[in-house]
């Protein structure tokens, strides 16, 4: 629907997406999305909960009123300003209390952060559309990182280099899902932590980091370092505020990730 800003509104348990950025999962969804401004989407499993229409909220699940986090999500929707002037956008952070409770259940305490030197990362309360990733999914980033990524990608293209986004913002729920799936395959927590940051400790939660690839290259593989795209990033990314987060022998104990770059304010 015209007039809906291309931002993802974030709350602890529910995301609010511009309806035009979602794919319908059936005829009922298609009819609702065609009329909606925003769609409330459960972060834990991606289910569509409700559509915000001109005439009010259309429930897409039974017992919507009992949905955890509904009131918080609706309050976040009401708080969205109608205009955001470039360069003075205010981005808040969601509280970490719920995350810390879930980490205790997982068996991870503050000792993990002390051992790795990784801080707990809060999610932003809204994110900007930074384009689309390799798979034509909306790429959500912190508004400043989104601006930096668009400039970086455009400058690379002017030099004949195509940079593809593989993924950007990930919620705490998303990272927890990675752990749950790997645990279900029989991996121990310590094995998972050698490859993945613990939920709450990934730079992707901030919306400031993204994984970058090149056409024809497999995603998130060390072979990316042999591409012209990687060489170009090493020479030019810092000028746009991006640095590689996990070089070889990094102090956090994270495996070498030549594809993972994060934006930092100058």
RORO-578545 format. One record per residue (C-alpha): x, y, z; residue in three letters. Coordinates in Angstrom, 1 decimal. Each point is the difference from the previous one (the first is absolute). Example, Ala and Ser with C-alpha at 12.3 -4.5 7.8 and 13.67 -1.06 7.14 Angstrom:
# RORO-578545
      u      v      w  aa
   12.3   -4.5    7.8 ALA
    1.4    3.4   -0.7 SER
END
This chain:
# RORO-578545
      u      v      w  aa
    0.0    0.0    0.0 UNK
    1.3    3.4   -0.9 UNK
    1.2    2.2    2.7 UNK
    1.3   -2.8    2.3 UNK
    3.6    0.7    0.7 UNK
    2.5   -2.8   -0.8 UNK
    0.9   -0.8    3.5 UNK
   -0.3   -3.1    2.2 UNK
   -1.4    0.9    3.4 UNK
    1.4   -2.2    2.7 UNK
   -1.2   -1.2    3.4 UNK
    1.0   -2.8    2.3 UNK
   -2.2   -2.7   -1.4 UNK
   -1.6    1.5   -3.1 UNK
    1.3    1.7   -3.2 UNK
   -2.1    2.4   -2.0 UNK
    0.7   -0.2   -3.7 UNK
   -1.2    2.2   -2.8 UNK
   -2.5   -2.3   -1.6 UNK
    1.4    0.5   -3.5 UNK
    3.3   -1.6    1.1 UNK
   -1.6   -3.3    1.0 UNK
   -1.0   -2.9   -2.1 UNK
   -3.5   -1.4    0.3 UNK
   -0.2   -3.6    1.3 UNK
   -3.6   -0.6   -1.2 UNK
   -3.0    1.7   -1.5 UNK
   -1.1    1.5    3.4 UNK
    3.5    1.4    0.5 UNK
    0.0    1.4   -3.5 UNK
   -3.3    1.9    0.5 UNK
    1.2    1.3    3.4 UNK
    3.4    1.1   -1.3 UNK
   -1.6    1.8   -3.0 UNK
   -1.9    2.3    2.4 UNK
    2.4    0.3    2.9 UNK
    2.6    2.5    1.0 UNK
    1.9   -2.1    2.5 UNK
   -0.1   -3.7    0.9 UNK
    0.7   -1.3    3.5 UNK
    2.4   -2.9   -0.3 UNK
    1.0   -2.3    2.9 UNK
    3.8    0.0    0.4 UNK
    0.3   -3.5    1.3 UNK
   -1.4   -1.8   -3.0 UNK
   -0.9    2.7   -2.6 UNK
   -3.8   -0.5    0.2 UNK
   -2.1    2.9   -1.2 UNK
   -2.2    1.0    3.0 UNK
   -2.0    3.0   -1.2 UNK
   -0.3    2.6   -2.8 UNK
   -0.4    3.7    0.7 UNK
   -2.7    1.3   -2.3 UNK
   -1.6    3.5   -0.3 UNK
   -3.0   -1.3    1.9 UNK
    2.0   -1.7    2.8 UNK
    1.9   -3.1    0.8 UNK
   -0.9   -3.2   -1.9 UNK
    0.9   -3.2    2.0 UNK
    1.8   -2.7   -2.0 UNK
    0.2   -2.5    2.8 UNK
   -2.5   -1.2    2.6 UNK
    0.1    1.7    3.5 UNK
    2.1    2.9   -1.2 UNK
   -0.7    1.9    3.2 UNK
    1.9   -2.7    2.0 UNK
    3.1    0.3   -2.2 UNK
    3.1    0.8    2.2 UNK
    1.4    3.5   -0.8 UNK
   -3.1    1.2   -1.9 UNK
   -0.5    3.2    2.1 UNK
    3.7    0.9   -0.3 UNK
   -0.1   -0.5   -3.7 UNK
   -3.1    2.1   -0.5 UNK
    1.6    2.8    2.2 UNK
    3.1   -0.1   -2.2 UNK
   -2.2    0.4   -3.1 UNK
   -1.8    3.0    1.5 UNK
    3.4    1.6    0.8 UNK
    1.3   -0.1   -3.5 UNK
    0.6    3.6   -1.1 UNK
   -1.4    1.0   -3.3 UNK
    3.2    1.6   -1.2 UNK
    3.7   -0.9    0.6 UNK
    2.4    2.7   -1.2 UNK
    3.2   -1.4   -1.5 UNK
    2.9    0.1    2.3 UNK
   -1.9    0.6    3.3 UNK
   -1.9   -3.2    0.3 UNK
   -0.2   -1.2    3.6 UNK
    0.4   -3.8    0.5 UNK
   -0.8   -1.4    3.4 UNK
    0.9   -3.5    1.4 UNK
   -2.2   -2.7    1.4 UNK
    0.5   -1.1    3.6 UNK
    2.3   -3.0    0.6 UNK
   -1.9   -1.5    3.0 UNK
   -1.9   -2.5   -2.1 UNK
    3.1   -1.1   -1.8 UNK
    1.9   -0.5    3.2 UNK
   -2.7   -2.3    1.3 UNK
    0.2   -2.1   -3.2 UNK
    3.8   -0.2    0.2 UNK
   -0.2   -1.4    3.5 UNK
   -2.3   -2.8   -1.3 UNK
    2.6   -0.7   -2.7 UNK
    2.6   -0.3    2.7 UNK
    1.9    3.1   -1.0 UNK
    0.8    2.6    2.6 UNK
    2.1    3.2    0.0 UNK
    3.1   -2.2    0.1 UNK
   -0.4   -0.6   -3.7 UNK
    0.3    3.7   -0.8 UNK
    3.0    0.3    2.4 UNK
    1.8   -2.9   -1.7 UNK
   -0.6    1.2   -3.6 UNK
    0.1    3.7    0.5 UNK
   -3.3    0.2   -1.8 UNK
   -2.6    2.4    1.4 UNK
   -3.7   -0.7    0.2 UNK
   -1.7    1.7   -3.0 UNK
   -3.4    1.6    0.3 UNK
   -2.3    0.1   -3.0 UNK
   -1.0    3.4   -1.4 UNK
   -3.6    1.1    0.2 UNK
   -0.2    0.5   -3.7 UNK
    2.0   -0.8   -3.1 UNK
    0.2    1.5   -3.5 UNK
   -0.3   -1.8   -3.3 UNK
    3.5   -0.1   -1.5 UNK
   -1.0   -1.7   -3.3 UNK
   -0.3   -3.8   -0.5 UNK
    2.3   -2.9    0.6 UNK
    1.2   -2.6   -2.4 UNK
   -3.2   -1.9    0.4 UNK
   -2.2    3.1   -0.6 UNK
   -1.0    0.2    3.6 UNK
   -0.2    3.5    1.6 UNK
    3.3    0.9    1.6 UNK
   -0.7    1.8    3.3 UNK
    2.8    1.9    1.6 UNK
    0.5    2.8    2.6 UNK
   -0.7    3.2   -1.9 UNK
    3.6    1.2    0.0 UNK
    1.3   -3.4   -1.1 UNK
   -2.6   -0.1   -2.7 UNK
    1.2    3.4   -1.4 UNK
    3.6   -1.2    0.2 UNK
   -0.8   -3.3   -1.8 UNK
   -1.8    1.7   -2.8 UNK
    3.0    2.4   -0.6 UNK
    2.5   -2.9    0.3 UNK
   -1.9   -2.2   -2.4 UNK
   -0.4    2.9   -2.5 UNK
    3.7    0.9    0.1 UNK
    1.0   -3.6   -0.5 UNK
   -2.3   -0.3   -3.0 UNK
    1.6    3.1   -1.5 UNK
    3.3   -1.8    0.2 UNK
   -1.5   -3.1   -1.7 UNK
   -0.4   -2.0    3.3 UNK
   -3.3   -1.5    0.9 UNK
   -0.6   -0.4    3.8 UNK
   -2.9   -2.1    1.1 UNK
   -1.6    0.1    3.4 UNK
   -0.5   -3.5    1.4 UNK
   -1.7    1.0    3.3 UNK
   -0.3    3.0    2.2 UNK
   -2.0    0.5    3.2 UNK
   -0.9   -3.1    2.0 UNK
   -2.1   -0.1    3.1 UNK
    0.9   -1.7    3.3 UNK
   -2.7   -2.5   -0.9 UNK
    1.6   -0.8   -3.3 UNK
    3.4   -0.7    1.6 UNK
   -1.7   -2.1    2.7 UNK
   -1.6   -2.0   -2.8 UNK
    3.5   -0.8   -1.5 UNK
    1.0   -1.3    3.4 UNK
   -3.1   -2.1    0.4 UNK
    0.3   -1.6   -3.4 UNK
    3.7   -0.8    0.5 UNK
   -0.7   -1.4    3.5 UNK
   -2.7   -2.2   -1.6 UNK
    2.6   -1.4   -2.4 UNK
    2.1   -1.1    3.0 UNK
    2.5    2.8    0.2 UNK
    1.2    1.1    3.4 UNK
   -0.2    3.7    1.0 UNK
    3.8    0.4    0.0 UNK
    0.1   -1.4   -3.6 UNK
   -2.6    2.5   -1.1 UNK
    1.8    2.9    1.6 UNK
    3.1   -0.7   -2.0 UNK
   -2.0    1.0   -3.1 UNK
   -2.9    2.1    1.2 UNK
   -0.1    2.8    2.5 UNK
   -2.4   -0.7    2.8 UNK
   -3.5    1.5   -0.3 UNK
    0.3    3.6    1.2 UNK
    3.7    0.3   -0.9 UNK
   -0.2    0.2   -3.8 UNK
    0.7    3.3   -1.7 UNK
   -2.9   -0.8   -2.3 UNK
   -2.4    0.8    2.8 UNK
    1.0    3.6   -0.1 UNK
   -0.9    0.4   -3.7 UNK
    3.6    1.4   -0.5 UNK
    1.5   -3.2   -1.5 UNK
   -0.6   -1.8   -3.2 UNK
    1.4   -3.0   -1.8 UNK
    1.3    0.8   -3.5 UNK
    0.5   -2.2   -3.0 UNK
    0.8    0.1   -3.7 UNK
   -1.9   -1.5   -2.9 UNK
    0.6   -3.7   -0.5 UNK
    1.7   -0.4    3.3 UNK
   -1.5   -2.1    2.8 UNK
   -1.2    2.0    2.9 UNK
    2.0    0.3    3.3 UNK
    3.0   -2.0   -1.2 UNK
    3.7    0.7    0.5 UNK
    0.4   -0.1   -3.8 UNK
   -1.5    3.5   -0.1 UNK
    3.5    1.3    0.9 UNK
    1.2   -1.1   -3.5 UNK
   -2.5    2.2   -1.8 UNK
    0.5    3.5   -1.5 UNK
   -2.9    1.1    2.1 UNK
    1.9   -0.8    3.2 UNK
    3.1    1.7   -1.2 UNK
   -2.0    3.1   -0.9 UNK
   -1.6    0.0    3.5 UNK
    3.4   -0.2    1.7 UNK
    1.1    3.1   -2.0 UNK
   -3.3    2.0    0.2 UNK
   -2.4   -1.1    2.7 UNK
    1.6    2.1    2.8 UNK
   -0.7    3.1   -1.9 UNK
   -3.7   -0.7    0.4 UNK
    0.2   -1.0    3.6 UNK
    0.2   -3.8   -0.4 UNK
    2.6   -2.3    1.5 UNK
    0.4   -3.8    0.0 UNK
   -1.1   -1.2    3.4 UNK
    1.7   -3.4    0.3 UNK
    3.4   -0.2   -1.7 UNK
    2.3   -2.9    0.5 UNK
    1.0   -0.6    3.6 UNK
   -2.5    2.6    1.3 UNK
   -0.1    0.3    3.8 UNK
   -3.6   -1.2    0.3 UNK
    0.7   -3.6   -1.1 UNK
   -2.4    0.3   -3.0 UNK
    1.1   -1.8   -3.2 UNK
    1.4    2.2   -2.8 UNK
   -2.9    1.7   -1.8 UNK
    1.1    2.0   -3.0 UNK
   -3.6    0.5   -1.0 UNK
   -1.1    1.7    3.3 UNK
    0.3    3.8    0.1 UNK
   -1.4    2.5    2.4 UNK
   -0.6    3.8   -0.2 UNK
    1.5    2.2    2.7 UNK
   -0.8    3.6    0.7 UNK
    3.1    2.2   -0.7 UNK
END
